[in-house]
């Protein structure tokens, strides 16, 4: 029989257990056999990591922004990449376009864009840890688009033939051809270019022009465009006119009646002269207003045309009249170029109108299309 020392016996026991493949914790006695031995601890369990709530960092354009380019993209930025389950932001009013998730952001690419002076609300939901008046986990941001450029209005009117000038884009300028989206973008940020006057018109016409600012020449051109597109002929480029104008620019729907300008001279012998496409095409004696009811002095666009009507009103003595007149082109209130039977022409005889002989009035009528500027000197 072989006797082992205590130390040798203890290590023999350990070896035996190891040989048996035991994976349980093992108590190893120290030489002194006390309780100071070490227990091999089991692998500690990891603490669960709490997910970071999805939060809104920014919206661009920002809340309260105004004069925003309505053709630009809209970016919603979060504190982390939004999960696929997170709802996409919602735009009001809704427009055609596509949302794209890119890193920590959702970006809206409009197909065309928002028109001028539109209030846009961006609603972002699926956020964590917030409560607002519009709902749990939801925030809103609002901006307003700006006005369209007067310069771009003038460029389009020149391109379509409603002004007595051409517009040529600058070298390398991006010209918005048939794309509705490109036309809208240019309405907010017009491309550079140059206006060139057509020759042959009197110099007085140049005095009505102011590039980049609203002016009399614009008003006449807008009136002509309105008439061609069956819109009220008030000479104001409101939302309806701009919508039609951008569509016409995309389709290159040009003015087909040319450009006219007329001057009615009050000095005797009184006369009406018309320029069309840079040439004098008409000149005739005319009757302007008498001293108690003069023809208004200034420059006005033709806003209404009638081949025939019975013109009614009140004479200076208080009596009433109802006169049959022909080839009528109204340019200021009740003042019009028209035919009425008179014994002579070239002297003050009318009640504020520009009167012509019948043959002359018939000849002048097609040369005074809607929007023609009539200057009474």
C-alpha positions in Angstrom: 0.0 0.0 0.0 1.3 3.4 -1.0 0.6 6.3 1.4 0.3 9.9 -0.1 0.9 13.0 1.7 -2.1 15.3 2.2 -0.7 17.8 -0.4 -0.2 15.0 -2.9 -3.6 13.6 -2.3 -5.3 16.9 -2.9 -3.7 17.4 -6.2 -4.4 13.8 -7.2 -8.1 14.5 -6.6 -8.0 17.5 -8.8 -6.3 15.5 -11.6 -8.9 12.8 -11.3 -11.8 15.3 -11.7 -10.1 16.9 -14.6 -9.6 13.6 -16.3 -13.3 12.9 -15.9 -14.2 16.1 -17.9 -16.1 17.8 -15.1 -16.9 21.5 -15.9 -18.4 22.4 -12.6 -16.7 24.8 -10.3 -13.9 23.2 -8.3 -13.0 23.9 -4.7 -9.3 23.6 -4.3 -8.1 23.2 -0.8 -5.1 25.2 0.2 -2.3 23.7 2.0 -3.8 24.8 5.3 -7.2 23.4 4.4 -9.0 26.6 5.4 -11.8 28.6 3.7 -9.4 30.8 1.8 -9.7 28.8 -1.4 -11.0 30.5 -4.7 -14.1 29.5 -6.7 -13.9 30.0 -10.5 -16.9 32.3 -11.2 -19.4 31.5 -14.1 -19.4 34.0 -17.0 -21.2 37.1 -16.0 -24.4 38.0 -17.9 -24.3 41.4 -19.9 -26.7 44.1 -18.8 -29.4 44.9 -21.5 -28.7 48.2 -23.5 -31.6 50.5 -23.6 -32.4 51.8 -27.2 -31.9 55.5 -27.8 -35.2 57.1 -28.6 -35.6 58.6 -32.1 -35.5 62.4 -31.9 -35.9 65.2 -34.4 -32.7 67.3 -34.8 -33.8 69.7 -37.5 -36.1 70.4 -40.5 -34.8 72.4 -43.5 -36.3 74.8 -44.6 -36.6 75.8 -40.9 -39.7 76.5 -38.8 -40.9 80.0 -39.5 -38.7 80.5 -42.6 -40.3 82.6 -45.4 -39.4 83.6 -49.0 -38.4 79.9 -49.4 -37.6 78.5 -52.9 -40.6 76.2 -53.5 -38.6 74.0 -55.9 -36.0 73.0 -53.3 -35.8 69.7 -51.5 -37.0 69.3 -47.8 -34.7 67.6 -45.3 -35.7 66.1 -42.0 -32.7 65.2 -39.8 -32.8 62.8 -36.8 -30.4 61.9 -34.0 -29.8 58.5 -35.7 -30.7 56.7 -38.8 -34.5 56.2 -38.6 -35.6 52.6 -38.6 -37.5 51.2 -41.6 -40.6 51.0 -39.4 -40.5 54.7 -38.6 -43.2 56.6 -40.6 -42.0 59.1 -43.2 -42.7 62.8 -42.6 -45.9 64.1 -44.0 -46.2 67.4 -46.0 -49.3 69.6 -46.1 -50.4 70.5 -48.7 -49.2 67.3 -50.3 -47.4 67.4 -53.6 -45.9 64.8 -56.0 -42.4 63.8 -55.1 -40.3 61.1 -53.4 -38.9 60.6 -49.9 -35.4 59.1 -49.6 -33.7 57.8 -46.5 -30.1 58.8 -46.3 -28.1 58.2 -43.1 -29.7 60.2 -40.3 -32.0 62.1 -42.7 -35.2 61.7 -44.7 -35.1 63.9 -47.9 -38.1 64.9 -50.0 -37.4 65.5 -53.7 -40.4 67.3 -55.3 -41.4 66.3 -58.8 -42.2 70.0 -59.5 -42.5 72.0 -56.3 -44.7 74.4 -54.4 -46.1 77.5 -56.0 -45.4 81.0 -54.6 -46.8 82.1 -51.3 -47.7 78.6 -50.1 -47.7 77.8 -46.3 -46.1 74.3 -46.0 -46.3 72.2 -42.8 -43.9 69.2 -42.2 -45.3 66.7 -39.7 -42.7 64.3 -38.2 -44.0 61.4 -36.1 -42.6 58.2 -34.6 -40.4 60.1 -32.2 -39.7 58.8 -28.7 -40.1 60.5 -25.3 -42.1 63.6 -26.3 -45.7 64.6 -25.9 -47.0 67.7 -27.8 -50.4 69.2 -28.4 -50.6 67.5 -31.7 -50.0 64.0 -30.3 -47.4 61.8 -28.7 -44.2 61.4 -30.5 -45.1 64.0 -33.1 -43.6 67.5 -34.0 -44.4 70.0 -36.7 -42.5 72.7 -38.6 -44.0 75.3 -41.0 -42.4 77.5 -43.7 -43.7 79.8 -46.5 -42.6 79.9 -50.1 -41.6 83.2 -51.6 -42.8 85.2 -54.5 -41.9 84.5 -58.1 -39.3 86.7 -59.7 -40.5 89.7 -61.7 -37.3 89.3 -63.8 -38.4 85.8 -64.8 -41.9 87.0 -65.6 -40.3 89.5 -68.1 -38.0 86.8 -69.5 -40.9 84.5 -70.2 -43.1 87.3 -71.7 -40.1 88.2 -74.0 -39.5 84.6 -75.0 -43.2 84.1 -75.9 -43.3 87.3 -77.9 -45.5 89.5 -75.6 -42.8 92.2 -75.3 -41.1 94.4 -78.0 -37.8 92.7 -77.2 -36.0 89.4 -77.1 -34.3 87.7 -74.2 -31.1 85.7 -74.7 -29.8 83.5 -71.8 -26.2 84.1 -70.7 -23.3 81.9 -71.7 -23.6 78.6 -69.8 -26.9 79.5 -68.2 -29.3 76.7 -67.4 -32.3 77.3 -69.6 -35.5 75.6 -68.4 -36.9 74.2 -71.7 -39.9 72.0 -71.6 -39.6 70.8 -68.0 -42.3 72.0 -65.6 -40.0 71.5 -62.7 -37.2 73.5 -64.3 -39.7 76.3 -65.2 -40.8 76.5 -61.5 -37.2 76.5 -60.3 -36.4 79.4 -62.7 -39.5 81.3 -61.5 -37.8 81.5 -58.1 -34.2 81.9 -59.3 -34.1 83.3 -62.9 -31.1 82.5 -65.1 -28.9 85.4 -66.2 -29.4 86.8 -69.7 -29.8 89.9 -71.8 -32.9 91.8 -73.2 -32.6 93.3 -76.7 -35.1 95.8 -78.0 -36.8 95.3 -81.4 -36.2 98.2 -83.7 -38.7 100.5 -85.3 -40.8 101.7 -82.3 -40.9 105.3 -81.0 -38.5 106.0 -78.2 -41.5 106.8 -75.9 -42.1 103.0 -75.6 -38.7 102.6 -73.9 -39.7 104.9 -71.1 -42.3 102.4 -69.9 -39.7 99.6 -69.3 -37.9 98.8 -66.0 -36.0 95.6 -66.0 -36.7 93.5 -62.9 -39.5 95.7 -61.6 -43.2 95.9 -62.4 -43.9 98.4 -65.2 -46.4 99.6 -67.8 -44.8 97.4 -70.5 -45.3 94.3 -68.3 -48.9 95.2 -67.7 -49.7 95.4 -71.4 -47.9 92.1 -72.1 -49.7 90.3 -69.2 -53.1 91.6 -70.5 -52.4 90.2 -73.9 -51.3 86.9 -72.4 -54.5 86.7 -70.3 -56.7 87.3 -73.3 -54.9 84.5 -75.3 -55.4 82.1 -72.4 -59.1 83.1 -71.6 -58.3 84.8 -68.3 -59.7 88.0 -66.9 -57.8 90.9 -68.6 -56.6 92.9 -65.6 -52.9 93.0 -66.4 -51.9 91.5 -63.0 -49.7 88.4 -62.7 -51.5 86.6 -59.9 -51.4 82.9 -59.1 -53.6 81.8 -62.0 -51.7 83.9 -64.5 -48.3 82.5 -63.3 -49.6 78.9 -63.5 -50.7 79.5 -67.1 -47.5 81.4 -67.9 -45.2 78.6 -66.6 -47.3 76.0 -68.6 -47.1 78.1 -71.7 -43.3 78.5 -71.3 -42.8 74.8 -71.0 -44.9 74.2 -74.2 -43.4 77.3 -76.0 -47.0 78.7 -76.7 -46.0 81.9 -78.4 -48.0 85.1 -79.1 -49.4 84.8 -82.6 -50.7 88.4 -83.1 -47.5 90.3 -83.0 -46.7 93.4 -80.9 -48.5 96.7 -81.4 -48.2 100.2 -79.9 -50.5 103.2 -80.5 -50.3 107.0 -79.9 -53.3 109.3 -79.9 -52.2 112.9 -80.2 -54.4 115.6 -78.8 -52.9 118.5 -80.7 -55.0 119.5 -83.7 -55.3 118.0 -86.2 -55.8 115.0 -83.8 -54.5 111.7 -85.1 -54.1 108.0 -84.1 -50.9 106.2 -85.2 -50.2 102.5 -84.7 -46.9 100.6 -84.9 -47.0 96.8 -85.4 -43.9 94.6 -85.3 -41.7 97.6 -85.6 -43.4 99.3 -88.5 -46.0 102.1 -88.8 -49.1 100.2 -90.1 -51.9 102.7 -89.5 -52.4 106.5 -89.3 -55.7 108.4 -89.4 -57.4 111.6 -88.3 -59.2 111.0 -85.0 -61.5 112.8 -82.6 -60.5 112.9 -79.0 -62.4 114.2 -76.0 -63.9 117.7 -75.6 -62.7 119.9 -72.7 -65.5 119.0 -70.3 -65.0 115.2 -71.0 -61.4 114.8 -72.2 -59.7 111.5 -73.2 -57.6 110.4 -70.3 -53.9 111.3 -70.7 -51.4 108.4 -70.1 -50.6 105.0 -71.4 -53.1 102.1 -71.0 -53.4 98.5 -72.3 -56.4 97.5 -74.5 -58.5 95.2 -72.2 -61.7 94.7 -74.1 -62.7 94.4 -77.8 -66.1 94.3 -79.4 -66.9 94.4 -83.1 -70.1 96.2 -82.4 -72.1 97.6 -79.5 -74.6 100.3 -78.5 -72.5 102.6 -76.3 -74.6 104.3 -73.7 -73.9 107.2 -71.3 -74.6 110.7 -70.2 -74.0 113.9 -72.2 -72.5 117.0 -70.5 -76.0 118.6 -70.5 -77.4 115.7 -68.5 -79.2 114.0 -71.4 -78.5 110.4 -72.2 -77.2 108.8 -75.4 -77.3 105.3 -76.9 -75.1 105.3 -80.0 -74.3 102.4 -82.2 -70.6 102.1 -82.6 -68.2 99.6 -84.4 -64.7 98.2 -84.1 -64.4 99.0 -80.4 -61.1 98.6 -78.4 -61.4 99.7 -74.8 -58.2 100.9 -73.2 -59.1 103.0 -70.1 -62.4 102.7 -68.2 -65.1 103.7 -70.7 -62.6 105.2 -73.2 -62.1 103.3 -76.4 -60.9 103.5 -80.0 -64.0 103.0 -82.2 -66.0 104.2 -85.2 -68.9 106.6 -84.9 -70.5 108.7 -87.6 -69.2 112.3 -87.6 -69.2 115.0 -90.2 -65.4 115.4 -89.8 -62.4 114.0 -87.9 -59.3 115.4 -86.5 -60.8 117.7 -83.8 -62.1 117.3 -80.2 -65.7 116.0 -80.5 -65.9 112.8 -78.4 -66.8 112.2 -74.8 -63.5 110.7 -73.8 -63.0 108.2 -76.7 -60.8 108.1 -79.8 -63.2 108.2 -82.7 -62.3 107.1 -86.2 -64.1 107.0 -89.6 -65.6 103.6 -90.4 -63.0 102.3 -92.9 -60.2 103.5 -90.6 -61.7 101.9 -87.5 -62.1 98.6 -89.3 -58.5 98.7 -90.5 -57.2 99.6 -87.0 -59.2 97.0 -85.1 -56.9 94.0 -85.8 -53.8 96.1 -85.1 -55.0 96.8 -81.6 -55.0 93.3 -80.0 -55.5 92.8 -76.3 -52.6 94.3 -74.3 -51.7 96.9 -76.9 -50.5 100.0 -75.1 -52.4 103.2 -76.2 -50.7 106.4 -75.2 -52.8 109.6 -75.2 -50.5 112.6 -75.2 
